[in-house]
Amino acid sequence: MCTTQFFRNAPTVFVSNRFRVVFLAFLLTLLMPVHSKAALQAYWNMDAATTTGKLAVNGGDQAGSVSAVMVNISAGFDAGIDPLVAGTSINLSGTPGSPNRGTGFYRIGTIYDAGAFRMDGFNFTGLTDVSISFAYNSQDIFTWDTNLEVDYRINNGSWVDIDELETWTLGYVLADISFGNALDGQNNVDLRIRTDSWLSTFGYLDIDNVQVKAVPEPSTILLLSLGLVSLSASRRRRRSSSR
């Protein structure tokens, strides 16, 4: 056997298909970017004309596994949930509804009021860097305490209020809030966007286009890469055997 023919046949003689798969997967990990892109886990567009209609998940990897509820508790003259407030294109995912609506929590002459949009049942196994983003529009006329809160809980435990650093605003703006590493790899996670106030003569919080995102762990990406490489190798073997 000549030298040229020996090296041409060497991969077939000395390198198993399994080794090829592992080697190619290793090359893929070297070529991967250090930071993976966040993937949409759930999305609510708030376009339905009723409060219950807005609870349906409109997209995301966990759209079929998570649920939502809106609650409002108040003491005073009037408070409630308005499903017909105007929406916005800020933080929109997909095509806007017609008309484009949001959800409004309002209060008039209340001693105490708390309203929330709660999202239940997230599974962040294999995911990191969970974040929530939404458009919000809020205003107050003599309202004591804060207007916008974002909380989480794990396994139906106590709610944890994070420092969302958002404030009163007239006109929709984007809130993009990270949970850091608090929810990395966690299962049975609930999130909520909440308005909480005392002694309010008038105030409201409108929200629209709620997105929950998370970043796949490197090990998850590696497994996906191995699967793709294995599939490619399998197809090559089938083509070779059919010749």
N, C-alpha and C positions, 0 to 999 in steps of 0.2 A: 504494500500500500504506500503510495507516495505521500509526502508531507502535506500537500494541499488537500488531498482527499481525507487524510486523518483528521485535520482540524475542522473540515467541513462536517464530518460525521461526529465530532466530539460531543456536541451538546446532546445528540441522540443517545450516545453510548454511555456518557458519564453523568448526565444531569437528568434527574427524574422530573416528572411533571409537577410533583408536589414542591420540589425545590424551586422550580421556575415560578410557581405561584407566590411562594414566600418572598423570593428575590424581587419579583415585580411589585409586590405589595410594599416592600421596603423602599423601593425607588419612589413609589407613590407618596409615602410618608415624607420623604426628603423634599419632594416637590410641593407638598401641601403648604398653604399659607399658615403663618403662626396663629392668626386669629380667624376663626371660622365665622361665617355669616349667621346672624340670628335668623331663626326660622319662625314663621307665624304659627302660633299655637291655637289661638282663638280670636275671633273678630265679631263685633256686633256693630251694625250700621245704624241702628236706632230709627230706621225709616218707617216702621209699621205705625199705623194710626192709633193703635191701642197699646196700653202698657204691657199686657200679656203677649201681644204680638212681637214686641221688641225683645223678648227673652230668647228667641230662637237664635242659635249661633249661625253666623253667615259665612264662616270659613275658618281655615286653619287646620293643622295636623290633628288637633284634639276636638274638632268640632262635634264629633259624634259621642264624645265621652263627658263633656262638661255641661253644666246647666247654669241657669241664672235666675235670680229673683230680685224684685224691687220691693223695698219696705219703707214705710214712713210712719214715724211715731211722733205725736205732737201733743202739746198742752197749750191751749190758747184759742184765739179767734178762728184762724183758718190756716191750714197747711195741707199740702198734697203733692201729687205727681201729675204733671201736665205732659201728655204724650204728643202734643201738636205744636211744640215750639219749633222755630226754624232751625234747620241744621246747617252744616258747613262742609266744605270740601277739604278742610284741614284733617290730615291723618286718614284720608279716605283710602280704602282698599277695594279696588274694583269700581264698578259703575255706580254713580249716585242714584238714589231712588228719585221718583218724581211724584209728589214733591219730596225734597230732601228734608228730613225731619231730625230732631234731636229729642232728648228727654229733659224735662225741667222739674226740679224740686223747688217748690216755692213756700213761703210762709208770710203771713200777715198778722201782726199783733200776737205773736206767740211768746209764752214764757219759756218754753223749751221745745225744740224740734230736732229730730234726727231722721234723715232719709239716706238710703243707701242703694246702690246697684251692686249686688253681690254675685260673684262668679265662683261656682263650687266644683270640686272634683278634678283638679289638675293633677297630672302625673308627670313630674319633671325628672323621672329616672333617666339617666344618661344625658341630662341637659344641665347647662350652667347659665349664669348671667341672665336670670329671668328679669324681664322688664315689662312695664305696662305704659301705654301711651294713649292719649285721648285728647280731643278738643274740649275745652270748657269755657264757659261764659258765666260770669258771676257778678252780683252787685248787692250792696247792702245799704240800708238807711237805718242807722243806729242798730247794729247787731253786735252783741258782745260775744266774744270767743271767735273761733275760726270758722271758715266756711267750707274748706275742702280738706278732706283727710283721705289717706290711702292706707289700708291695713291688710295684713295677712294672718292666717292661722294654719297650723299643721295638725292633722289628725284630730280635728274638732277641739283643739286646745284653746288657750286664751288668744284673743286678737292682739296683734302687735302693730302699733301705729308707727309708721316710718316718718322721717323728716322729709316731706315732699317738696318743701321750699317753694310752694305756689302761693299766690295771694289773690286779692280781689282784682277783677279785670272787667272792663266793659267792652264786649266784643270777643268773639272766639279766639283763643290762643292755644298753642300746643303744650300739653303737659307730658313729659317723657321721663318716667321715674324708674330707676333701677333698684332692685332688691339686693344688689351686691351678691354675696355668696350665700345669703341666708336660706335660699330655696334650692341650692344646687343638689340635684339627685333626690329631692324629696317627692314623696307621693302623698295623695289625699290632701292637697293644698287648696285653700279657699282664699280668694282675694275680694276686696270691696273698695268701691269709691263712695265716700260718705260725706254728707254735710251735717254739721253739728253746731248748734248755736243756742244761746241763752238770751232772753229779753230782746227779741227782735221786733221792731215795728214793721219792717219789710225787708225781704231778702230772697235771693234765688240762686240756684246753681244749675246751669244747663250743661249737659255732656253729650258728646256725639263721637262716633267712629272709634270705639274702644278696641285696641289691639294688645294682645299679650304675646310676647316673643321670648325665645330662649335659644341658647347656642348649644349645638350638639357637642358632647365631649370628644376629645381626640380619639379615644378608644372606639367610640361609636362610628366615627368616620373611618377608622382603620378597618373595622369589621365590614362596613359597606364596601370599602375598596377591595378587601379580600374576596367578597362575594362577586364583585364585578370581574375581578381577575380570574376567579375560578370559572365563572360563566364563559368568559372569553376562551380560556384553555379548553373547556369542555366542547365548545363549538369547533375549535380547531381540530380536536381529536376526532369529532364526528365527521368533519370534512375530509380528514386524512383517511379515515377508515372507509369512506364511501368511494374513494378513488380506485 
